[in-house]
Amino acid sequence: MKRLIPALVVTALLAAAPTVSKTGFDAERLTRARTRMEALATKGEIPGAVMLLARRGQIVFHEAVGYQDLETRKPMQKDSIFQIMSMTKP
């Protein structure tokens, strides 16, 4: 499974390459963003995350990592709903 995830990420980024280049995003930076998100989730610093980057009306990067529920080990989904508490405090 650990070998499958990087292969899927590379495949997804290659498939998105025309969109990435048209919008000015660097595919390597997007790969690093995904790797960083996975590392944070693996280390337990965050339970999970969803990242969506768009430019000029096109979604360039949309990934989910980790879990949306740690107790049940339910994987994070791209359309997971988050409860956001106070957004006025840093």
Buried (B, 14 or more C-beta within 10 A) or exposed (E): EEEEEEEEBEEBBEEBEEBBEEBEBEBEEBBEBBEEBBEBBEEEEBBBBBBEBEBEEEEBBBBBBBBBEEEEEEEBEEEBEEEEEEEEEE
